[in-house]
Amino acid sequence: MMLGISTLLGGIGLVLLLWGLKTGQFEDEDKFLNGARYDGEEELQDALMMEQKKKEALKRKKEKSYSPPD
């Protein structure tokens, strides 16, 4: 029974993948190129600053978390 269900789900996944390829769902070639082309230096600096803030917040969270001694 599990073999039949897994085969059915795999077949559905394959059909959906082929449908996506046929209808051009994966043909977004310019998305990343345009994103890099139209990003200015200010936006890149903002993104870098946000990444640094996230890292600092995670570091502070780890320092504040209690861990019992071994």
Secondary structure, DSSP 8 states (H G I E B T S, - for coil): -HHHHHHHHHHHHHHHHHHHHHTTTT--THHHHHHHHH--HHHHHHHHHHHHHHHHHHHHHHHHS-----
